[in-house]
Amino acid sequence: MGKMRNSILSIALHTHCFCSQFTFELLGS
């Protein structure tokens, strides 16, 4: 269970970073 939760957390973190970078690029242009 802990392993699965950690995996979901990792995916969520990567998604958040990707969205933040995308938004930053969008605002920068």
PDB file of N, CA, C, O and CB in Angstrom:
ATOM      1  N   MET A   1       0.833  -1.195   0.000  1.00  0.00           N
ATOM      2  CA  MET A   1       0.000   0.000   0.000  1.00  0.00           C
ATOM      3  C   MET A   1       0.878   1.260   0.000  1.00  0.00           C
ATOM      4  O   MET A   1       0.640   2.194  -0.766  1.00  0.00           O
ATOM      5  CB  MET A   1      -0.948  -0.002   1.223  1.00  0.00           C
ATOM      6  N   GLY A   2       1.892   1.270   0.868  1.00  0.00           N
ATOM      7  CA  GLY A   2       2.781   2.421   0.950  1.00  0.00           C
ATOM      8  C   GLY A   2       3.521   2.640  -0.356  1.00  0.00           C
ATOM      9  O   GLY A   2       3.768   3.776  -0.763  1.00  0.00           O
ATOM     10  N   LYS A   3       3.876   1.531  -1.014  1.00  0.00           N
ATOM     11  CA  LYS A   3       4.602   1.604  -2.282  1.00  0.00           C
ATOM     12  C   LYS A   3       3.708   2.200  -3.367  1.00  0.00           C
ATOM     13  O   LYS A   3       4.150   3.023  -4.169  1.00  0.00           O
ATOM     14  CB  LYS A   3       5.105   0.204  -2.706  1.00  0.00           C
ATOM     15  N   MET A   4       2.449   1.776  -3.379  1.00  0.00           N
ATOM     16  CA  MET A   4       1.495   2.264  -4.373  1.00  0.00           C
ATOM     17  C   MET A   4       1.229   3.752  -4.167  1.00  0.00           C
ATOM     18  O   MET A   4       1.140   4.518  -5.126  1.00  0.00           O
ATOM     19  CB  MET A   4       0.177   1.467  -4.298  1.00  0.00           C
ATOM     20  N   ARG A   5       1.102   4.148  -2.904  1.00  0.00           N
ATOM     21  CA  ARG A   5       0.828   5.548  -2.591  1.00  0.00           C
ATOM     22  C   ARG A   5       2.017   6.419  -2.994  1.00  0.00           C
ATOM     23  O   ARG A   5       1.848   7.530  -3.496  1.00  0.00           O
ATOM     24  CB  ARG A   5       0.516   5.721  -1.085  1.00  0.00           C
ATOM     25  N   ASN A   6       3.212   5.899  -2.769  1.00  0.00           N
ATOM     26  CA  ASN A   6       4.432   6.618  -3.139  1.00  0.00           C
ATOM     27  C   ASN A   6       4.515   6.779  -4.655  1.00  0.00           C
ATOM     28  O   ASN A   6       4.965   7.812  -5.152  1.00  0.00           O
ATOM     29  CB  ASN A   6       5.680   5.880  -2.609  1.00  0.00           C
ATOM     30  N   SER A   7       4.079   5.755  -5.384  1.00  0.00           N
ATOM     31  CA  SER A   7       4.094   5.794  -6.840  1.00  0.00           C
ATOM     32  C   SER A   7       3.130   6.856  -7.357  1.00  0.00           C
ATOM     33  O   SER A   7       3.464   7.630  -8.254  1.00  0.00           O
ATOM     34  CB  SER A   7       3.734   4.420  -7.419  1.00  0.00           C
ATOM     35  N   ILE A   8       1.928   6.883  -6.778  1.00  0.00           N
ATOM     36  CA  ILE A   8       0.917   7.872  -7.161  1.00  0.00           C
ATOM     37  C   ILE A   8       1.419   9.277  -6.847  1.00  0.00           C
ATOM     38  O   ILE A   8       1.228  10.204  -7.634  1.00  0.00           O
ATOM     39  CB  ILE A   8      -0.423   7.602  -6.430  1.00  0.00           C
ATOM     40  N   LEU A   9       2.059   9.425  -5.698  1.00  0.00           N
ATOM     41  CA  LEU A   9       2.594  10.719  -5.276  1.00  0.00           C
ATOM     42  C   LEU A   9       3.671  11.179  -6.254  1.00  0.00           C
ATOM     43  O   LEU A   9       3.737  12.357  -6.605  1.00  0.00           O
ATOM     44  CB  LEU A   9       3.165  10.635  -3.838  1.00  0.00           C
ATOM     45  N   SER A  10       4.509  10.248  -6.688  1.00  0.00           N
ATOM     46  CA  SER A  10       5.579  10.554  -7.633  1.00  0.00           C
ATOM     47  C   SER A  10       5.011  11.004  -8.975  1.00  0.00           C
ATOM     48  O   SER A  10       5.488  11.972  -9.567  1.00  0.00           O
ATOM     49  CB  SER A  10       6.488   9.335  -7.825  1.00  0.00           C
ATOM     50  N   ILE A  11       3.991  10.297  -9.449  1.00  0.00           N
ATOM     51  CA  ILE A  11       3.343  10.648 -10.716  1.00  0.00           C
ATOM     52  C   ILE A  11       2.687  12.022 -10.606  1.00  0.00           C
ATOM     53  O   ILE A  11       2.780  12.836 -11.525  1.00  0.00           O
ATOM     54  CB  ILE A  11       2.292   9.578 -11.111  1.00  0.00           C
ATOM     55  N   ALA A  12       2.027  12.274  -9.486  1.00  0.00           N
ATOM     56  CA  ALA A  12       1.368  13.558  -9.265  1.00  0.00           C
ATOM     57  C   ALA A  12       2.385  14.694  -9.256  1.00  0.00           C
ATOM     58  O   ALA A  12       2.133  15.771  -9.795  1.00  0.00           O
ATOM     59  CB  ALA A  12       0.582  13.538  -7.946  1.00  0.00           C
ATOM     60  N   LEU A  13       3.530  14.442  -8.644  1.00  0.00           N
ATOM     61  CA  LEU A  13       4.592  15.443  -8.561  1.00  0.00           C
ATOM     62  C   LEU A  13       5.146  15.757  -9.952  1.00  0.00           C
ATOM     63  O   LEU A  13       5.355  16.922 -10.289  1.00  0.00           O
ATOM     64  CB  LEU A  13       5.723  14.954  -7.633  1.00  0.00           C
ATOM     65  N   HIS A  14       5.382  14.728 -10.753  1.00  0.00           N
ATOM     66  CA  HIS A  14       5.889  14.929 -12.107  1.00  0.00           C
ATOM     67  C   HIS A  14       4.872  15.669 -12.963  1.00  0.00           C
ATOM     68  O   HIS A  14       5.239  16.525 -13.768  1.00  0.00           O
ATOM     69  CB  HIS A  14       6.243  13.587 -12.750  1.00  0.00           C
ATOM     70  N   THR A  15       3.587  15.339 -12.789  1.00  0.00           N
ATOM     71  CA  THR A  15       2.528  16.009 -13.540  1.00  0.00           C
ATOM     72  C   THR A  15       2.477  17.479 -13.164  1.00  0.00           C
ATOM     73  O   THR A  15       2.317  18.343 -14.027  1.00  0.00           O
ATOM     74  CB  THR A  15       1.165  15.342 -13.281  1.00  0.00           C
ATOM     75  N   HIS A  16       2.616  17.763 -11.864  1.00  0.00           N
ATOM     76  CA  HIS A  16       2.588  19.140 -11.363  1.00  0.00           C
ATOM     77  C   HIS A  16       3.754  19.938 -11.938  1.00  0.00           C
ATOM     78  O   HIS A  16       3.585  21.083 -12.357  1.00  0.00           O
ATOM     79  CB  HIS A  16       2.637  19.159  -9.819  1.00  0.00           C
ATOM     80  N   CYS A  17       4.928  19.331 -11.955  1.00  0.00           N
ATOM     81  CA  CYS A  17       6.123  20.000 -12.488  1.00  0.00           C
ATOM     82  C   CYS A  17       5.949  20.291 -13.972  1.00  0.00           C
ATOM     83  O   CYS A  17       6.330  21.360 -14.449  1.00  0.00           O
ATOM     84  CB  CYS A  17       7.383  19.136 -12.259  1.00  0.00           C
ATOM     85  N   PHE A  18       5.375  19.342 -14.701  1.00  0.00           N
ATOM     86  CA  PHE A  18       5.147  19.509 -16.132  1.00  0.00           C
ATOM     87  C   PHE A  18       4.155  20.638 -16.386  1.00  0.00           C
ATOM     88  O   PHE A  18       4.361  21.466 -17.273  1.00  0.00           O
ATOM     89  CB  PHE A  18       4.636  18.199 -16.755  1.00  0.00           C
ATOM     90  N   CYS A  19       3.075  20.669 -15.602  1.00  0.00           N
ATOM     91  CA  CYS A  19       2.055  21.710 -15.748  1.00  0.00           C
ATOM     92  C   CYS A  19       2.630  23.079 -15.410  1.00  0.00           C
ATOM     93  O   CYS A  19       2.334  24.065 -16.086  1.00  0.00           O
ATOM     94  CB  CYS A  19       0.843  21.409 -14.850  1.00  0.00           C
ATOM     95  N   SER A  20       3.447  23.142 -14.372  1.00  0.00           N
ATOM     96  CA  SER A  20       4.065  24.402 -13.961  1.00  0.00           C
ATOM     97  C   SER A  20       4.993  24.923 -15.056  1.00  0.00           C
ATOM     98  O   SER A  20       5.000  26.117 -15.357  1.00  0.00           O
ATOM     99  CB  SER A  20       4.843  24.220 -12.642  1.00  0.00           C
ATOM    100  N   GLN A  21       5.774  24.024 -15.646  1.00  0.00           N
ATOM    101  CA  GLN A  21       6.702  24.403 -16.714  1.00  0.00           C
ATOM    102  C   GLN A  21       5.922  24.868 -17.938  1.00  0.00           C
ATOM    103  O   GLN A  21       6.296  25.848 -18.582  1.00  0.00           O
ATOM    104  CB  GLN A  21       7.631  23.220 -17.082  1.00  0.00           C
ATOM    105  N   PHE A  22       4.847  24.169 -18.253  1.00  0.00           N
ATOM    106  CA  PHE A  22       4.012  24.513 -19.403  1.00  0.00           C
ATOM    107  C   PHE A  22       3.395  25.896 -19.213  1.00  0.00           C
ATOM    108  O   PHE A  22       3.382  26.706 -20.139  1.00  0.00           O
ATOM    109  CB  PHE A  22       2.908  23.454 -19.610  1.00  0.00           C
ATOM    110  N   THR A  23       2.885  26.164 -18.014  1.00  0.00           N
ATOM    111  CA  THR A  23       2.272  27.454 -17.700  1.00  0.00           C
ATOM    112  C   THR A  23       3.309  28.563 -17.769  1.00  0.00           C
ATOM    113  O   THR A  23       3.035  29.649 -18.280  1.00  0.00           O
ATOM    114  CB  THR A  23       1.618  27.422 -16.309  1.00  0.00           C
ATOM    115  N   PHE A  24       4.503  28.286 -17.251  1.00  0.00           N
ATOM    116  CA  PHE A  24       5.588  29.265 -17.261  1.00  0.00           C
ATOM    117  C   PHE A  24       5.976  29.626 -18.697  1.00  0.00           C
ATOM    118  O   PHE A  24       6.195  30.795 -19.014  1.00  0.00           O
ATOM    119  CB  PHE A  24       6.810  28.720 -16.497  1.00  0.00           C
ATOM    120  N   GLU A  25       6.059  28.614 -19.553  1.00  0.00           N
ATOM    121  CA  GLU A  25       6.406  28.837 -20.960  1.00  0.00           C
ATOM    122  C   GLU A  25       5.303  29.637 -21.646  1.00  0.00           C
ATOM    123  O   GLU A  25       5.578  30.508 -22.471  1.00  0.00           O
ATOM    124  CB  GLU A  25       6.633  27.488 -21.693  1.00  0.00           C
ATOM    125  N   LEU A  26       4.058  29.333 -21.299  1.00  0.00           N
ATOM    126  CA  LEU A  26       2.905  30.000 -21.894  1.00  0.00           C
ATOM    127  C   LEU A  26       2.902  31.480 -21.517  1.00  0.00           C
ATOM    128  O   LEU A  26       2.653  32.339 -22.363  1.00  0.00           O
ATOM    129  CB  LEU A  26       1.593  29.325 -21.442  1.00  0.00           C
ATOM    130  N   LEU A  27       3.178  31.773 -20.254  1.00  0.00           N
ATOM    131  CA  LEU A  27       3.202  33.156 -19.779  1.00  0.00           C
ATOM    132  C   LEU A  27       4.419  33.905 -20.306  1.00  0.00           C
ATOM    133  O   LEU A  27       4.369  35.117 -20.518  1.00  0.00           O
ATOM    134  CB  LEU A  27       3.189  33.192 -18.254  1.00  0.00           C
ATOM    135  N   GLY A  28       5.509  33.177 -20.515  1.00  0.00           N
ATOM    136  CA  GLY A  28       6.746  33.796 -20.973  1.00  0.00           C
ATOM    137  C   GLY A  28       6.665  34.281 -22.418  1.00  0.00           C
ATOM    138  O   GLY A  28       7.323  35.253 -22.788  1.00  0.00           O
ATOM    139  N   SER A  29       5.855  33.601 -23.235  1.00  0.00           N
ATOM    140  CA  SER A  29       5.779  33.965 -24.642  1.00  0.00           C
ATOM    141  C   SER A  29       4.776  35.085 -24.907  1.00  0.00           C
ATOM    142  O   SER A  29       4.603  35.499 -26.053  1.00  0.00           O
ATOM    143  CB  SER A  29       5.417  32.756 -25.460  1.00  0.00           C
TER     144      SER A  29
END
